[in-house]
Amino acid sequence: MLTPKQNLLETLKKDGKPECLCNSFTMFRGIPGDPVFKLVRGNRIRGTTSHDQWGTLILFPEDAPAAVPYVTPENQVIQDISEWQKYVKVPDLEGKCQEGWEDAIAAEKAIDHEKYLTMTVMGTGIFEQLHMLMTFEDTLMNFLLEPEAMHELIDVICEYRLTYMKLIVEHLHPDCICSHDDWGSKNSMFMSPEVWREFFKEPFRKLYDYLHANGVIVMHHGDSYMEPIVEDMAEIGVDIWQGVLPTNNIKAISEKVGDRMLLMGGIDSVIDRADATEEEIRKETRRACTEYGDLKGFMPCMTYGGPGTIYPEVETIIIDEINRYNMEKYGVAIC
């Protein structure tokens, strides 16, 4: 029987022979404690209000599931995009993150590499960084009104992300990096495909070319409607699109790119509630497995950008239901 790692690697191959559906994030093991993550997201502590390394106000109420940026016209970092250099202070990752890798290196070495793939998660992608430096409305308007300044700023953020990736790769050599950037809402993209291609396609190609050159699997998280650009995503090197919402036409996308880019998701996060019944959770999980399980390059998963659910018991039931489906259909459950 294949290990979880081997089953995913077979699923990634164009003519691979996986034994069953890959099950959520069970084939990955995260590497905790790297100093870059601590620097750029270490301020996100429940019950606190703080500013991140870029100067963005971050709120994390006691009763919230996660921290959120709070950006207004008054407190946004960039008050005038035409003078963005005046306002933006790029965090010095190389200067501040050369030390403190011992714990993360030890954690990486302790993972069973025969059974699992190692992973790090990089939140706040290029588009997300833009709308953390200025309001969402200003971000979208500036693509149209100040394209030259936006290209300049995107190039700077891209270099920052590349530095982040290099530090992770050089110190931890992960099998996979889960790179976040949401480009749409539940039902539409935040911008036209043409605008996305003009501003984001080549910067992300540069980042993902670097990862591929260093043998890293590219997982792009985007729990968004991104159907219009799936061909582009496959072209720039996304190996796994994680977070595929069922509002995307998953069957049509599979026909286009299923042999080049895995589609990881399909389970609607509406089931992640305190009052969700086990029957409801199993029904939605089974729906995704049944509806998409025979498609090229599909792997069922909750659409969040990493392992876990807000209510931990939900993930346990999801994983168990995928195992049940695999046993019924393939006679094996790799988890």
ZITARA-V938862 format. One line per field, one symbol per residue. phi: phi as a letter, one per 30 degrees, with the letter a starting at -180 (. if undefined). burial: + if it has 9 or more other C-alpha atoms within 8 Angstrom, else -. A space follows every 10 residues. Layout:
phi: ???
burial: ???
This chain:
phi: .ddedddddd dddecdbdda ddchcddcbd cdidddeddd bdddceibba cdddjddccb deccdadbdb cbedcddcdb ddbeddcdcd eddddcbdci cedddddddd ddddcbcdbb ccdhddddde dccadedded ddedcbdddd dddddddddd dddedddddd cchddbcccc adcacdbadd bdeddeddcc ddeddddddd dddcicdccc dadbdbedcd ddddddjddb ccjddddddd dddeddbdcb bdcclicddd ddbdcddedd ddddddeddd dcdcddicbd addddldjbd cedddededd ddeddddddc iabca
burial: --++++++++ ++---+-+++ ++++--+++- +-++++++++ --++-+-+++ ++++-+++++ +-----+-++ +----++++- +--+--++-- --+---+--- +-+++-++-- +---++++++ ++-+++++++ +++++--+++ -++--++-++ +-+++-++-+ +++++-+++- -+-+++++++ +++++++++- +-+-+++-+- +++++-+++- ++---+++++ ++++++---+ +-++-+++++ ++++++-+-+ --+++-++++ ++++++++-- ++---+---+ ++-+++-++- -++-++++++ +++++---+- +--++-+++- +++++++--+ -+++-
